[in-house]
Amino acid sequence: MSHEIFIAAPFGNYIRYRDAISVTGTWTLKPRGNRLKSVIKTLRYDRKERGWVNRLGLPNPGLEVGLEKTWATHVLSIAEISEDEFLIMENIIPINMSVELNLSCPNLTDHNVPKLLDNDSPKIFTASTMRDWCIAKVSPFISETELEHVIEKLNFKQIHFANTIPTKGGGLSGQSLKPYVSQLIRFVRSNWGNAITIIAGGGIKTKSDISMYMDEGANHVSLGTVCFNPIKLRKLLNSADRV
């Protein structure tokens, strides 16, 4: 089965490959500080967990800048900080631009961030049939009830598993995500069959990691922290079409 390779946000802001879809962002309606400063201050590698930990909290220069930086063939990742911001953003974003709605950033400390089951504003994006991609990126700890809400109530048919794992040190990415993502893939396939398109990410470093997710039932894969190593990333992209 043919599959797409996504370069996850925020790596998609800087990495462009002919054979991959870059996801830029994550963008918020209003600016939230300097990303580079936040990376320098909070990003670190956890050797015990074999993954990167950050407390970024979605620093970015805002949606208007994001629109300028996102190619028509790529995906714009967005997040809602206050209730109904998605409704405002939908009026700004071109109706045919692909989007990924980040529904689960673990590092947001804003007290007014809408809770998933209390918020129907993401549904406005799934109403359009002109977007090649309209993806919900969710938490590795999303409950069965919440996932059903995303699929049945918000009408997302493309799901990205998964965001980072919340820890005391910040959001953890890498190898630790694999069992959570695999479990979520199996749950979706057992309940919705092939009606849902699944993008799997977390700990992908080799061709065998891609094969593992595809064997579980994923349609596509998303590359994140492997992007820190350009040589390994290029090698992985060159071999991915043979999976």
Protein Blocks (a to p, Z undefined) as FASTA:
>chain_A
ZZddddddfklmmgccfkbccdedjddfbdcbjfklmmmmmgccdfklopacddklopae
bjklmmmmpcfklccddddfbghklmmmmmmpcfkbccdddfkbfkbcbfklccfklpck
lmmmmmpckbfbacddddfkbcfklmmmmmmmnopabdcdddddddfkbccehjklmmmm
mmmmmmmmmmnommbccddeehiabfklmmmmmmnopabdcdfklmmpmmlmmmmmmmmm
mZZ
